[in-house]
């Protein structure tokens, strides 16, 4: 990490297309040339079956997980192409590959992230740009608390009796992908806790 003076922080709603365009266009000159973009904004809302789910929850997930990622990528990508270097790292989820009850639109948004990442690679062929889709499994962040709308007891039960991934585990994976030699592209990378298999509900819990 660099010094504190090497950090430029801003508050941004990635769902606001105009705000995203302004934020990227108005970056200070020292930060204007984005070398690595990590699209990490996203959320799950609710765990109801499709027939019972809230359309507002569905809209919220599509706006953040799909549109937000699109808007930021589209704002940053022309500069990367012009400089012929850069790395777009999208944070997907194993939910985009392995379905589970109640995962409906959340899983679909993460399947979008996977396909969007692969298609970006196709669009950028011939350019020295990299695109990576990192897909974590169960990871103890504010994710479950947001999904269950602040219900701490319900959120805590998600990780009970097992050791989930941490945000640091995912950050280390992002760093590793970004640190590889520039001719190496990791297209897609799954990571899970040891106690999770290929479904959100295939979990070995301690008794």
C-alpha beads as a LAMMPS data file, in Angstrom:
LAMMPS data file: protein, C-alpha beads

207 atoms
206 bonds

1 atom types
1 bond types

-500.0 500.0 xlo xhi
-500.0 500.0 ylo yhi
-500.0 500.0 zlo zhi

Masses

1 110.0

Atoms # bond

1 1 1 0.000 0.000 0.000
2 1 1 1.113 3.547 -0.667
3 1 1 1.026 6.512 1.654
4 1 1 -2.273 8.088 2.693
5 1 1 -1.559 10.874 0.192
6 1 1 -1.712 8.253 -2.568
7 1 1 -5.408 7.595 -1.890
8 1 1 -8.309 9.432 -3.492
9 1 1 -11.659 8.521 -1.936
10 1 1 -15.072 9.423 -3.262
11 1 1 -18.671 8.527 -2.550
12 1 1 -20.492 7.211 -5.575
13 1 1 -23.741 5.438 -6.346
14 1 1 -22.727 3.139 -9.199
15 1 1 -26.397 2.784 -10.195
16 1 1 -26.427 6.445 -11.282
17 1 1 -25.071 6.431 -14.827
18 1 1 -24.539 10.198 -15.032
19 1 1 -22.824 10.316 -11.632
20 1 1 -20.453 7.516 -12.653
21 1 1 -19.511 9.300 -15.872
22 1 1 -18.868 12.552 -13.977
23 1 1 -16.826 10.844 -11.271
24 1 1 -14.478 9.173 -13.756
25 1 1 -14.185 12.278 -15.916
26 1 1 -13.389 14.437 -12.864
27 1 1 -10.698 12.222 -11.335
28 1 1 -7.566 14.198 -10.373
29 1 1 -4.800 13.875 -12.945
30 1 1 -2.748 11.640 -10.642
31 1 1 -5.612 9.106 -10.609
32 1 1 -7.091 9.591 -14.073
33 1 1 -5.193 6.697 -15.679
34 1 1 -6.913 3.731 -14.063
35 1 1 -4.673 0.653 -14.258
36 1 1 -6.878 -1.795 -12.336
37 1 1 -10.646 -1.540 -11.954
38 1 1 -12.225 -3.778 -9.316
39 1 1 -15.996 -3.883 -9.700
40 1 1 -16.951 -4.947 -6.198
41 1 1 -20.228 -3.105 -5.582
42 1 1 -23.188 -5.440 -5.357
43 1 1 -25.734 -7.021 -3.070
44 1 1 -28.330 -9.703 -2.541
45 1 1 -31.817 -8.689 -1.414
46 1 1 -34.156 -11.287 0.034
47 1 1 -34.196 -15.073 -0.170
48 1 1 -37.785 -15.694 -1.188
49 1 1 -38.858 -18.057 -3.925
50 1 1 -39.478 -16.331 -7.239
51 1 1 -43.261 -16.451 -6.865
52 1 1 -43.042 -14.633 -3.528
53 1 1 -40.106 -12.303 -4.156
54 1 1 -40.249 -8.520 -4.128
55 1 1 -39.934 -6.847 -7.520
56 1 1 -38.269 -3.928 -5.747
57 1 1 -35.594 -6.329 -4.465
58 1 1 -35.131 -7.702 -7.972
59 1 1 -34.746 -4.198 -9.420
60 1 1 -32.243 -3.284 -6.713
61 1 1 -30.049 -6.304 -7.503
62 1 1 -30.156 -5.765 -11.269
63 1 1 -29.373 -2.056 -10.857
64 1 1 -26.375 -2.610 -8.579
65 1 1 -24.968 -5.943 -9.761
66 1 1 -25.451 -5.503 -13.505
67 1 1 -26.024 -1.874 -14.415
68 1 1 -23.571 -0.478 -11.864
69 1 1 -20.831 -2.783 -13.097
70 1 1 -21.645 -1.857 -16.703
71 1 1 -21.605 1.878 -16.054
72 1 1 -18.262 1.935 -14.251
73 1 1 -16.631 -0.401 -16.762
74 1 1 -17.886 1.637 -19.700
75 1 1 -16.568 4.852 -18.125
76 1 1 -13.080 3.467 -17.442
77 1 1 -12.564 1.206 -20.458
78 1 1 -11.878 3.812 -23.200
79 1 1 -8.872 5.137 -21.288
80 1 1 -7.499 1.642 -20.799
81 1 1 -7.921 0.879 -24.500
82 1 1 -6.238 4.140 -25.490
83 1 1 -3.262 3.367 -23.224
84 1 1 -3.281 -0.298 -24.297
85 1 1 -3.047 -1.523 -20.724
86 1 1 -5.331 -2.216 -17.816
87 1 1 -7.132 -4.897 -15.874
88 1 1 -10.854 -5.148 -15.151
89 1 1 -11.571 -7.429 -12.191
90 1 1 -15.232 -8.201 -11.626
91 1 1 -16.425 -9.712 -8.370
92 1 1 -18.958 -12.348 -9.299
93 1 1 -20.181 -15.240 -7.176
94 1 1 -20.454 -19.004 -7.268
95 1 1 -24.200 -18.285 -7.162
96 1 1 -23.913 -17.465 -10.855
97 1 1 -23.044 -21.106 -11.546
98 1 1 -24.629 -23.144 -8.749
99 1 1 -28.329 -22.437 -8.120
100 1 1 -30.040 -22.613 -4.738
101 1 1 -33.602 -21.955 -3.556
102 1 1 -34.239 -18.229 -3.294
103 1 1 -31.129 -17.324 -5.268
104 1 1 -33.140 -16.602 -8.431
105 1 1 -32.345 -13.035 -9.539
106 1 1 -29.192 -12.702 -7.442
107 1 1 -27.773 -15.799 -9.137
108 1 1 -28.870 -14.491 -12.513
109 1 1 -27.072 -11.185 -11.963
110 1 1 -23.870 -13.046 -11.126
111 1 1 -24.256 -15.240 -14.201
112 1 1 -24.428 -11.949 -16.099
113 1 1 -21.133 -10.879 -14.520
114 1 1 -19.484 -14.096 -15.716
115 1 1 -20.752 -13.728 -19.285
116 1 1 -20.051 -9.999 -19.429
117 1 1 -16.467 -10.676 -18.322
118 1 1 -15.928 -13.327 -21.004
119 1 1 -17.450 -11.119 -23.685
120 1 1 -15.235 -8.216 -22.630
121 1 1 -12.274 -10.495 -23.268
122 1 1 -13.605 -11.136 -26.756
123 1 1 -14.100 -7.412 -27.418
124 1 1 -10.588 -6.612 -26.215
125 1 1 -8.713 -9.254 -28.167
126 1 1 -5.566 -7.737 -29.630
127 1 1 -5.314 -5.239 -26.766
128 1 1 -3.045 -5.666 -23.769
129 1 1 -5.981 -5.578 -21.390
130 1 1 -6.962 -8.249 -18.914
131 1 1 -10.410 -9.188 -17.626
132 1 1 -10.995 -11.467 -14.634
133 1 1 -14.152 -12.741 -12.974
134 1 1 -13.524 -13.700 -9.332
135 1 1 -16.324 -15.801 -7.849
136 1 1 -16.311 -16.198 -4.058
137 1 1 -18.454 -18.639 -2.160
138 1 1 -19.679 -18.018 1.373
139 1 1 -17.879 -14.935 2.663
140 1 1 -18.594 -13.277 5.998
141 1 1 -19.052 -9.597 5.257
142 1 1 -22.172 -7.422 5.521
143 1 1 -23.606 -9.468 2.636
144 1 1 -26.058 -11.562 4.686
145 1 1 -27.011 -8.616 6.892
146 1 1 -27.978 -6.638 3.780
147 1 1 -29.779 -9.631 2.243
148 1 1 -31.909 -10.031 5.364
149 1 1 -32.471 -6.291 5.762
150 1 1 -30.629 -5.854 9.039
151 1 1 -31.781 -9.053 10.766
152 1 1 -28.518 -9.838 12.580
153 1 1 -29.729 -13.154 14.021
154 1 1 -30.775 -14.499 10.630
155 1 1 -27.603 -13.201 9.015
156 1 1 -25.373 -14.773 11.663
157 1 1 -27.011 -18.166 11.208
158 1 1 -25.732 -18.291 7.620
159 1 1 -22.167 -18.827 8.843
160 1 1 -22.899 -20.757 12.038
161 1 1 -20.741 -23.814 12.624
162 1 1 -18.329 -23.268 9.739
163 1 1 -15.472 -20.962 8.818
164 1 1 -16.446 -18.834 5.815
165 1 1 -14.147 -16.836 3.623
166 1 1 -13.222 -13.367 4.812
167 1 1 -13.002 -10.135 2.875
168 1 1 -9.217 -10.437 3.235
169 1 1 -9.278 -13.812 1.491
170 1 1 -11.035 -12.269 -1.504
171 1 1 -8.743 -9.225 -1.453
172 1 1 -5.668 -11.497 -1.509
173 1 1 -7.111 -13.260 -4.557
174 1 1 -7.737 -9.958 -6.320
175 1 1 -4.171 -8.875 -5.557
176 1 1 -2.745 -12.155 -6.847
177 1 1 -4.627 -11.893 -10.139
178 1 1 -3.577 -8.266 -10.608
179 1 1 0.062 -9.058 -9.744
180 1 1 0.628 -11.767 -12.337
181 1 1 2.870 -10.948 -15.317
182 1 1 1.005 -8.741 -17.809
183 1 1 0.816 -11.485 -20.441
184 1 1 -1.112 -13.769 -18.059
185 1 1 -4.899 -13.440 -17.817
186 1 1 -6.986 -15.315 -15.260
187 1 1 -10.361 -15.559 -16.969
188 1 1 -12.400 -16.936 -14.101
189 1 1 -11.536 -18.007 -10.561
190 1 1 -13.759 -19.708 -7.975
191 1 1 -12.901 -19.769 -4.289
192 1 1 -14.882 -21.343 -1.476
193 1 1 -14.463 -22.197 2.171
194 1 1 -13.196 -25.746 2.651
195 1 1 -16.525 -26.631 4.286
196 1 1 -18.624 -25.514 1.311
197 1 1 -19.192 -27.646 -1.779
198 1 1 -20.880 -26.807 -5.061
199 1 1 -24.071 -25.354 -3.679
200 1 1 -24.831 -22.733 -1.080
201 1 1 -26.553 -25.395 0.989
202 1 1 -23.877 -28.094 0.654
203 1 1 -22.131 -27.059 3.857
204 1 1 -20.434 -29.231 6.489
205 1 1 -21.180 -27.650 9.838
206 1 1 -19.680 -28.506 13.215
207 1 1 -22.157 -30.012 15.635

Bonds

1 1 1 2
2 1 2 3
3 1 3 4
4 1 4 5
5 1 5 6
6 1 6 7
7 1 7 8
8 1 8 9
9 1 9 10
10 1 10 11
11 1 11 12
12 1 12 13
13 1 13 14
14 1 14 15
15 1 15 16
16 1 16 17
17 1 17 18
18 1 18 19
19 1 19 20
20 1 20 21
21 1 21 22
22 1 22 23
23 1 23 24
24 1 24 25
25 1 25 26
26 1 26 27
27 1 27 28
28 1 28 29
29 1 29 30
30 1 30 31
31 1 31 32
32 1 32 33
33 1 33 34
34 1 34 35
35 1 35 36
36 1 36 37
37 1 37 38
38 1 38 39
39 1 39 40
40 1 40 41
41 1 41 42
42 1 42 43
43 1 43 44
44 1 44 45
45 1 45 46
46 1 46 47
47 1 47 48
48 1 48 49
49 1 49 50
50 1 50 51
51 1 51 52
52 1 52 53
53 1 53 54
54 1 54 55
55 1 55 56
56 1 56 57
57 1 57 58
58 1 58 59
59 1 59 60
60 1 60 61
61 1 61 62
62 1 62 63
63 1 63 64
64 1 64 65
65 1 65 66
66 1 66 67
67 1 67 68
68 1 68 69
69 1 69 70
70 1 70 71
71 1 71 72
72 1 72 73
73 1 73 74
74 1 74 75
75 1 75 76
76 1 76 77
77 1 77 78
78 1 78 79
79 1 79 80
80 1 80 81
81 1 81 82
82 1 82 83
83 1 83 84
84 1 84 85
85 1 85 86
86 1 86 87
87 1 87 88
88 1 88 89
89 1 89 90
90 1 90 91
91 1 91 92
92 1 92 93
93 1 93 94
94 1 94 95
95 1 95 96
96 1 96 97
97 1 97 98
98 1 98 99
99 1 99 100
100 1 100 101
101 1 101 102
102 1 102 103
103 1 103 104
104 1 104 105
105 1 105 106
106 1 106 107
107 1 107 108
108 1 108 109
109 1 109 110
110 1 110 111
111 1 111 112
112 1 112 113
113 1 113 114
114 1 114 115
115 1 115 116
116 1 116 117
117 1 117 118
118 1 118 119
119 1 119 120
120 1 120 121
121 1 121 122
122 1 122 123
123 1 123 124
124 1 124 125
125 1 125 126
126 1 126 127
127 1 127 128
128 1 128 129
129 1 129 130
130 1 130 131
131 1 131 132
132 1 132 133
133 1 133 134
134 1 134 135
135 1 135 136
136 1 136 137
137 1 137 138
138 1 138 139
139 1 139 140
140 1 140 141
141 1 141 142
142 1 142 143
143 1 143 144
144 1 144 145
145 1 145 146
146 1 146 147
147 1 147 148
148 1 148 149
149 1 149 150
150 1 150 151
151 1 151 152
152 1 152 153
153 1 153 154
154 1 154 155
155 1 155 156
156 1 156 157
157 1 157 158
158 1 158 159
159 1 159 160
160 1 160 161
161 1 161 162
162 1 162 163
163 1 163 164
164 1 164 165
165 1 165 166
166 1 166 167
167 1 167 168
168 1 168 169
169 1 169 170
170 1 170 171
171 1 171 172
172 1 172 173
173 1 173 174
174 1 174 175
175 1 175 176
176 1 176 177
177 1 177 178
178 1 178 179
179 1 179 180
180 1 180 181
181 1 181 182
182 1 182 183
183 1 183 184
184 1 184 185
185 1 185 186
186 1 186 187
187 1 187 188
188 1 188 189
189 1 189 190
190 1 190 191
191 1 191 192
192 1 192 193
193 1 193 194
194 1 194 195
195 1 195 196
196 1 196 197
197 1 197 198
198 1 198 199
199 1 199 200
200 1 200 201
201 1 201 202
202 1 202 203
203 1 203 204
204 1 204 205
205 1 205 206
206 1 206 207
